[in-house]
Amino acid sequence: MEQQTTEPQRIFDTDRLIPTYFKLALPVVFSMVITLIYNLADTYFIARTNDPMIVAGVSLCAPLFTALMAMGNIYGQGGNSLISRLQGKGDRDSVQRVSSFCFWLSIVTGAVIAVPMLLLRRPMLGLLGASENTMRHAEDYYMVIIAGAPLVILSFIHTNLIRSEGMSTLSMAATVSGSLLNIVLDPIFISVLGWGARGAALATVLGYTLSDGLSLYFVLKKSKTLSVELRKVRVNGRELGQIFSVGITAALTNIASSVCIVMMNQFLLPYGDEKIAALGIVLKVTMVVQLILVGFSFGGVPLFGFLYGAREREKLKSLLRFCTIFLCGLALAESLAVFLLATPLMRIFIQEAAIVSDGAVMLRWFIPGMVFCAVVLLYTCLFQASGKALQALAMSLSRQGLLFAAVFLTATAVAKYQGFLAAQLIADFLSAALALVLYRGAFGREL
């Protein structure tokens, strides 16, 4: 491949910031929506078995999947942040080296973590909160997902890196294709073949396999700067530091989220598996709102990084102002709809009255915090895109990390179940306040 620099202006149209932002963000949002649909399809078809223990067993494994996402984000978001800034500088050779490194290291990482997690499946499932009633279903799901760990992790690499070159539509195509395959296979594997939780996991892994294949094709045939050549797998110490400083902080968000879900499941154990099943559905519904916000936040990362790398500070400030107003308004509208429709939304997935009732209450407590979540997501993305790892780390350990854990432990100690319901909303508010303080400190003179 010819080595040459790329003119930054040829990648993004920075004279039309808002249209460029939506051109990048909308395909990501659409990908998120399709991803949500297949996540909801998993929950829907599993719930159609009318066995709350299967619903609870699969729900218990949600932190496991989030942990694999975290591993992918080390190289996906860390690489995306660095590559976006390299694109802004026109450093094509470095883009090729970094993208090759991220591709191959993600495969190795997946293989390395799969082996011990398979061997330690029973202790891991116990840690996740599996009871005697849910262990069999949780293990069925766990074994398939972990066996496919390299494929799951790899899917987060190129869908992120492709966007750093402005090819959000192709990234969307890869994600949507895999998700649609998952949706098609879910009812066949879960209900027709009667494979239950194992079938849901297999459909998920096969969906990610298709996404991986399409992403690789796009890189090989469509990309002008990305590479997967093994001979180019080399990065210097500074580049490695930037990938991991941003990537690990992004991964910590997912890992911390997994730990928080485990904490909630463990707290609910004495209240019965039905409440765990209700929480599993509630988390999927709130994910609908959150992932749309994630799509619009992360969709702007390549443009944030490009503008920062190209030192176009005024344009970056203008874009950030627009995104803050837009995302907060969107979060408010989505949250109001979910709050009002909490009970009907629960009934889409399950008809058991106790689970519907518990879930509706949980939803109405969890969903108002999404306005604060929008601020947290946007400013976390800004910190990652600009390579400000310490601020990104602080945000990664706030809303669903150390700050949430502190709030959760305090609230449940003081108010028991009511504290459980209120903890996320309180943590969301405090995390948004922290985001604004960190922004002032990091960009006060620059923006």
GUPAKOL-373392 format. One line per field, with one value per residue (C-alpha): residue number from 1; residue in one letter; x, y, z. Coordinates in Angstrom, 3 decimals, padded with zeros to 6 digits. Layout:
REM residues N
n NUM:...
res a:...
X X:...
Y Y:...
Z Z:...
***
This chain:
REM residues 447
n 1:2:3:4:5:6:7:8:9:10:11:12:13:14:15:16:17:18:19:20:21:22:23:24:25:26:27:28:29:30:31:32:33:34:35:36:37:38:39:40:41:42:43:44:45:46:47:48:49:50:51:52:53:54:55:56:57:58:59:60:61:62:63:64:65:66:67:68:69:70:71:72:73:74:75:76:77:78:79:80:81:82:83:84:85:86:87:88:89:90:91:92:93:94:95:96:97:98:99:100:101:102:103:104:105:106:107:108:109:110:111:112:113:114:115:116:117:118:119:120:121:122:123:124:125:126:127:128:129:130:131:132:133:134:135:136:137:138:139:140:141:142:143:144:145:146:147:148:149:150:151:152:153:154:155:156:157:158:159:160:161:162:163:164:165:166:167:168:169:170:171:172:173:174:175:176:177:178:179:180:181:182:183:184:185:186:187:188:189:190:191:192:193:194:195:196:197:198:199:200:201:202:203:204:205:206:207:208:209:210:211:212:213:214:215:216:217:218:219:220:221:222:223:224:225:226:227:228:229:230:231:232:233:234:235:236:237:238:239:240:241:242:243:244:245:246:247:248:249:250:251:252:253:254:255:256:257:258:259:260:261:262:263:264:265:266:267:268:269:270:271:272:273:274:275:276:277:278:279:280:281:282:283:284:285:286:287:288:289:290:291:292:293:294:295:296:297:298:299:300:301:302:303:304:305:306:307:308:309:310:311:312:313:314:315:316:317:318:319:320:321:322:323:324:325:326:327:328:329:330:331:332:333:334:335:336:337:338:339:340:341:342:343:344:345:346:347:348:349:350:351:352:353:354:355:356:357:358:359:360:361:362:363:364:365:366:367:368:369:370:371:372:373:374:375:376:377:378:379:380:381:382:383:384:385:386:387:388:389:390:391:392:393:394:395:396:397:398:399:400:401:402:403:404:405:406:407:408:409:410:411:412:413:414:415:416:417:418:419:420:421:422:423:424:425:426:427:428:429:430:431:432:433:434:435:436:437:438:439:440:441:442:443:444:445:446:447
res m:e:q:q:t:t:e:p:q:r:i:f:d:t:d:r:l:i:p:t:y:f:k:l:a:l:p:v:v:f:s:m:v:i:t:l:i:y:n:l:a:d:t:y:f:i:a:r:t:n:d:p:m:i:v:a:g:v:s:l:c:a:p:l:f:t:a:l:m:a:m:g:n:i:y:g:q:g:g:n:s:l:i:s:r:l:q:g:k:g:d:r:d:s:v:q:r:v:s:s:f:c:f:w:l:s:i:v:t:g:a:v:i:a:v:p:m:l:l:l:r:r:p:m:l:g:l:l:g:a:s:e:n:t:m:r:h:a:e:d:y:y:m:v:i:i:a:g:a:p:l:v:i:l:s:f:i:h:t:n:l:i:r:s:e:g:m:s:t:l:s:m:a:a:t:v:s:g:s:l:l:n:i:v:l:d:p:i:f:i:s:v:l:g:w:g:a:r:g:a:a:l:a:t:v:l:g:y:t:l:s:d:g:l:s:l:y:f:v:l:k:k:s:k:t:l:s:v:e:l:r:k:v:r:v:n:g:r:e:l:g:q:i:f:s:v:g:i:t:a:a:l:t:n:i:a:s:s:v:c:i:v:m:m:n:q:f:l:l:p:y:g:d:e:k:i:a:a:l:g:i:v:l:k:v:t:m:v:v:q:l:i:l:v:g:f:s:f:g:g:v:p:l:f:g:f:l:y:g:a:r:e:r:e:k:l:k:s:l:l:r:f:c:t:i:f:l:c:g:l:a:l:a:e:s:l:a:v:f:l:l:a:t:p:l:m:r:i:f:i:q:e:a:a:i:v:s:d:g:a:v:m:l:r:w:f:i:p:g:m:v:f:c:a:v:v:l:l:y:t:c:l:f:q:a:s:g:k:a:l:q:a:l:a:m:s:l:s:r:q:g:l:l:f:a:a:v:f:l:t:a:t:a:v:a:k:y:q:g:f:l:a:a:q:l:i:a:d:f:l:s:a:a:l:a:l:v:l:y:r:g:a:f:g:r:e:l
X 000.000:001.328:002.592:001.534:-000.141:-003.822:-005.180:-007.425:-010.048:-010.689:-011.954:-014.466:-016.258:-015.541:-017.178:-020.596:-020.180:-023.746:-024.526:-021.141:-021.871:-025.238:-023.725:-021.313:-023.683:-026.913:-025.452:-024.065:-027.453:-029.159:-026.643:-027.416:-031.157:-030.730:-028.448:-031.179:-033.778:-031.757:-031.088:-034.793:-035.497:-033.321:-035.287:-038.630:-038.143:-036.628:-039.558:-041.973:-040.830:-042.869:-040.051:-038.834:-035.769:-034.521:-035.072:-033.188:-030.388:-029.710:-030.050:-027.382:-024.921:-025.421:-022.289:-020.311:-021.206:-020.482:-017.018:-016.291:-017.452:-014.989:-012.120:-013.126:-013.333:-009.716:-008.604:-011.771:-012.279:-008.621:-007.622:-010.457:-009.412:-005.764:-006.510:-008.969:-006.259:-003.707:-006.184:-006.424:-002.625:-002.580:-000.266:-001.336:001.547:000.773:-002.923:-002.019:000.269:-002.177:-005.155:-003.204:-002.084:-005.632:-007.004:-004.540:-004.232:-007.999:-008.033:-005.214:-006.929:-010.167:-008.402:-006.388:-009.353:-011.680:-009.675:-009.582:-013.179:-014.367:-012.414:-013.766:-017.364:-019.044:-017.253:-017.856:-021.572:-021.823:-020.214:-022.723:-025.543:-026.720:-028.875:-029.716:-032.789:-030.988:-027.556:-028.350:-029.736:-026.988:-024.329:-025.868:-025.638:-022.234:-020.450:-021.400:-020.697:-017.269:-016.320:-017.069:-015.189:-012.578:-015.368:-017.378:-014.346:-013.191:-016.561:-015.925:-012.619:-013.387:-016.875:-015.045:-011.993:-013.958:-015.772:-012.451:-012.125:-015.636:-017.189:-020.006:-022.463:-020.261:-019.740:-023.522:-023.969:-021.686:-023.405:-026.937:-026.266:-025.020:-027.923:-030.515:-029.020:-029.272:-032.934:-033.737:-031.943:-033.367:-036.852:-035.428:-032.803:-034.760:-038.271:-038.335:-035.266:-035.877:-032.300:-033.379:-030.563:-027.935:-029.788:-029.917:-026.165:-025.407:-027.529:-025.587:-022.165:-023.133:-024.397:-021.064:-019.257:-021.094:-020.304:-016.628:-016.517:-018.205:-016.028:-012.888:-014.155:-014.784:-011.310:-009.654:-011.734:-012.961:-010.534:-007.767:-005.878:-006.734:-004.777:-004.805:-001.369:000.497:003.849:002.577:001.707:004.024:003.426:005.823:005.602:003.782:001.142:000.696:000.249:-002.422:-004.314:-004.356:-004.841:-008.016:-009.014:-008.693:-010.677:-013.395:-013.241:-013.508:-016.905:-018.135:-016.384:-017.670:-021.164:-020.860:-019.766:-022.675:-025.176:-023.646:-024.049:-027.711:-028.346:-026.643:-028.729:-031.940:-031.172:-032.987:-036.001:-036.361:-035.377:-038.497:-037.092:-033.820:-035.866:-037.677:-034.346:-033.037:-035.968:-035.745:-032.061:-032.892:-035.610:-033.409:-030.742:-033.076:-032.815:-029.163:-027.839:-029.519:-027.688:-024.504:-024.903:-025.174:-022.316:-019.860:-020.897:-019.194:-015.901:-014.101:-015.097:-014.187:-010.784:-010.224:-011.001:-008.800:-005.927:-006.295:-006.381:-009.726:-010.741:-013.575:-015.317:-014.940:-016.450:-019.381:-020.047:-019.904:-022.425:-024.869:-024.438:-025.051:-028.376:-029.456:-028.637:-030.221:-033.425:-033.476:-032.905:-035.735:-038.193:-037.228:-037.357:-040.809:-042.176:-040.706:-041.892:-045.477:-045.450:-043.551:-046.221:-047.098:-043.389:-042.906:-045.917:-044.341:-041.799:-043.614:-047.147:-046.424:-048.108:-045.497:-042.603:-044.526:-045.368:-041.831:-040.328:-042.620:-041.578:-037.898:-038.276:-039.862:-036.970:-034.169:-035.281:-035.262:-031.491:-031.023:-030.867:-027.815:-026.530:-026.544:-024.120:-021.891:-021.746:-021.025:-018.246:-016.709:-016.537:-014.938:-012.264:-011.572:-011.443:-009.000:-006.773:-007.454:-007.161:-007.318:-010.613:-011.975:-010.864:-012.668:-015.870:-015.463:-015.405:-018.347:-021.875:-021.608:-018.382:-016.966:-019.376:-022.373:-021.014:-020.623:-024.129:-025.622:-024.042:-025.033:-028.585:-029.316:-027.844:-030.084:-033.268:-032.998:-035.097:-036.056:-032.349:-031.829:-034.445:-033.006:-029.275:-028.904:-030.724:-028.541:-025.373:-026.445:-026.883:-023.539:-021.737:-023.116:-021.934:-018.480:-018.381:-018.938:-016.289:-013.741:-014.576:-013.873:-010.555:-009.447:-010.648:-011.084:-008.256:-008.492:-012.251
Y 000.000:003.392:005.469:009.084:011.694:012.426:015.951:016.330:018.274:015.285:013.186:015.477:018.629:020.907:023.897:022.243:020.930:019.970:018.098:016.356:015.386:013.865:012.125:010.395:009.917:008.744:005.479:004.770:005.479:003.231:000.501:000.981:000.748:-002.513:-003.792:-002.878:-004.707:-007.913:-007.510:-007.045:-009.968:-012.190:-011.098:-011.369:-014.889:-016.122:-014.630:-016.355:-019.671:-018.562:-019.686:-016.835:-018.913:-018.850:-015.073:-014.682:-017.057:-015.130:-011.787:-012.853:-013.185:-009.595:-008.426:-011.136:-009.771:-006.234:-007.384:-008.740:-005.420:-003.745:-005.795:-004.827:-001.170:-001.155:-001.465:-000.170:003.116:003.542:002.970:005.129:008.052:007.877:007.213:010.129:012.485:010.943:011.482:015.130:015.371:013.498:010.726:007.798:005.465:005.621:004.974:001.738:000.556:001.355:-000.255:-003.468:-003.592:-003.202:-005.894:-008.651:-007.892:-008.075:-011.637:-012.673:-011.044:-012.922:-016.270:-015.636:-014.714:-017.450:-020.413:-019.553:-018.298:-021.617:-023.557:-021.383:-021.213:-022.428:-019.987:-017.190:-017.964:-018.034:-014.609:-013.362:-014.346:-017.682:-019.702:-023.400:-022.578:-020.452:-022.132:-024.523:-021.820:-019.361:-021.982:-022.826:-019.164:-018.577:-021.468:-020.420:-016.708:-017.324:-019.839:-017.108:-014.412:-013.702:-013.107:-010.903:-008.798:-008.439:-007.016:-003.858:-003.143:-002.434:-001.046:001.638:002.048:002.238:005.289:007.058:007.257:008.661:005.382:005.313:003.851:000.814:000.346:000.448:-002.127:-004.590:-004.114:-004.245:-007.382:-009.273:-008.056:-009.049:-012.541:-012.769:-011.718:-014.314:-017.115:-016.312:-017.832:-020.783:-021.694:-020.748:-021.955:-024.144:-026.193:-025.780:-024.812:-022.100:-019.999:-021.892:-021.036:-017.338:-017.302:-019.178:-016.738:-013.867:-015.336:-016.137:-012.581:-011.184:-013.575:-012.117:-008.556:-009.471:-010.863:-007.840:-005.385:-007.143:-007.020:-003.268:-002.632:-004.673:-003.338:000.133:001.687:004.003:004.190:001.236:-002.012:-005.571:-006.550:-008.589:-007.103:-003.665:-004.687:-002.289:000.767:002.934:003.500:006.799:005.329:002.300:004.573:006.594:003.497:001.961:005.158:005.958:002.357:001.083:004.000:003.211:-000.457:000.421:001.940:-001.451:-003.400:-001.048:-001.396:-005.183:-004.962:-002.657:-005.075:-007.893:-005.746:-005.154:-008.844:-009.875:-007.343:-008.704:-012.381:-012.378:-010.761:-013.667:-014.617:-012.890:-009.483:-010.387:-011.293:-007.933:-006.088:-007.930:-006.692:-003.180:-002.929:-003.917:-001.247:001.491:000.350:001.486:005.071:004.865:003.315:005.936:008.522:006.456:006.413:010.189:010.669:008.170:008.985:012.333:010.931:010.842:014.467:015.551:013.879:015.247:018.833:018.513:017.018:019.745:022.415:023.828:024.790:027.218:024.691:022.024:024.341:025.171:021.503:020.594:023.303:022.007:018.381:019.188:020.908:018.288:015.230:016.586:017.401:013.967:012.233:014.186:013.221:009.540:009.354:010.922:008.360:005.395:006.785:007.062:003.660:001.685:-000.978:-001.629:-001.869:-004.560:-006.483:-006.685:-009.085:-010.985:-011.341:-012.453:-009.792:-009.616:-009.169:-006.543:-004.612:-004.721:-003.822:-000.824:000.651:000.088:001.725:004.865:005.260:004.443:006.386:010.047:009.920:009.601:013.384:013.410:010.311:012.267:014.810:012.047:010.201:013.278:014.652:011.205:010.944:014.388:013.393:010.148:011.801:014.466:011.929:013.298:009.934:011.062:012.868:009.930:007.589:009.682:009.519:005.778:005.280:007.536:006.885:003.090:002.709:003.789:006.681:004.439:001.782:004.346:005.707:002.203:000.874:003.973:004.115:000.413:000.541:003.486:002.700:-000.986:-001.637:002.030:002.845:000.293:002.082:005.569:004.800:005.083:008.409:009.921:008.580:009.957:013.474:013.451:012.067:014.824:017.448:015.811:015.842:019.598:020.239:018.093:019.848:023.240:021.994:020.251:022.719:025.983:027.664:025.695:026.002
Z 000.000:-000.992:001.930:001.805:003.916:003.583:003.498:006.565:004.621:002.377:005.266:006.998:005.846:008.809:007.143:007.591:011.124:012.031:008.770:009.024:012.631:011.715:008.695:011.073:014.003:012.362:010.984:014.458:016.015:013.476:014.286:017.972:017.312:015.414:018.164:020.642:018.593:018.638:022.374:022.923:020.590:022.781:025.841:024.038:022.682:025.932:027.875:025.460:026.985:030.051:032.320:034.580:035.488:031.888:031.780:035.059:033.972:030.762:032.574:035.040:032.137:030.966:032.850:031.075:027.665:028.853:029.962:026.464:025.028:027.381:025.980:022.453:023.420:024.597:020.989:019.293:021.123:022.053:018.436:017.097:019.289:018.216:014.538:014.370:015.615:013.214:010.371:011.427:011.135:007.808:009.138:006.951:007.798:011.503:010.812:009.038:011.819:014.605:012.849:012.173:015.797:017.112:014.794:015.668:019.358:019.796:018.440:020.752:023.723:023.059:022.874:026.026:028.227:026.894:028.245:031.978:031.906:030.494:033.116:035.949:034.740:037.963:040.300:037.776:037.550:041.330:041.421:038.866:041.205:039.768:042.183:042.126:040.038:037.430:037.240:034.371:032.088:032.968:032.246:028.852:027.831:029.415:027.680:024.154:024.648:026.176:023.486:020.942:022.888:020.159:017.617:019.968:020.909:017.295:016.243:018.294:016.530:012.912:013.526:015.532:013.312:010.056:011.448:012.041:008.247:007.889:006.684:009.235:006.722:006.073:009.802:010.173:007.393:009.165:012.528:011.118:009.063:012.094:014.211:011.617:011.407:015.182:015.098:012.427:014.279:017.748:017.324:015.384:017.979:021.128:020.301:017.182:018.085:021.820:022.672:025.134:026.584:024.584:021.366:022.247:022.829:019.604:017.571:019.144:018.338:014.734:014.310:015.457:013.130:010.135:011.316:011.607:008.090:006.525:008.460:007.271:003.683:003.932:005.319:002.584:-000.310:000.664:003.113:001.905:005.190:007.485:007.371:008.756:007.442:010.049:009.031:010.029:013.586:015.363:017.479:019.432:023.155:022.818:020.504:022.743:025.728:023.928:022.797:026.250:028.227:026.301:025.531:029.074:030.439:027.873:028.853:032.517:031.783:030.585:033.327:036.012:034.559:034.802:038.432:039.239:037.679:039.719:042.842:042.041:041.323:044.546:046.485:044.936:045.662:049.048:047.347:044.882:041.325:039.985:040.929:039.167:036.093:036.348:036.618:033.547:031.457:032.924:032.007:028.436:028.207:029.672:027.232:024.435:025.639:026.620:023.415:021.251:023.356:023.057:019.273:019.011:021.497:020.048:016.502:016.958:018.270:014.879:014.259:017.807:017.456:013.950:015.000:018.073:016.061:013.420:016.192:015.058:018.601:017.820:015.596:018.278:020.883:018.595:017.877:021.562:022.454:019.844:020.912:024.583:023.873:021.341:023.470:026.661:024.763:023.161:026.506:028.108:025.355:025.440:029.230:029.410:026.942:028.862:032.220:030.988:029.245:031.896:032.501:028.815:028.003:030.657:029.349:025.898:027.348:030.065:031.422:034.983:037.122:039.890:037.438:035.450:038.612:040.008:036.631:036.088:039.442:038.676:035.255:036.681:039.110:036.644:033.557:034.791:035.154:031.393:030.975:033.239:031.452:028.158:029.643:031.017:027.684:025.572:027.732:028.201:024.399:024.187:026.716:024.839:021.408:022.604:024.360:027.864:029.564:033.201:032.723:030.702:033.493:036.097:034.063:033.518:037.275:038.069:036.784:036.822:038.764:042.088:042.466:041.787:044.148:046.938:046.345:046.042:049.238:051.175:049.815:050.360:053.866:054.760:052.823:051.763:048.627:048.217:048.278:045.517:043.410:043.960:043.683:039.879:039.669:042.394:040.766:037.372:038.793:040.613:037.530:035.279:037.758:037.791:033.962:033.840:036.492:034.631:031.351:032.903:034.232:031.029:028.391:030.307:028.367:025.145:024.513
***
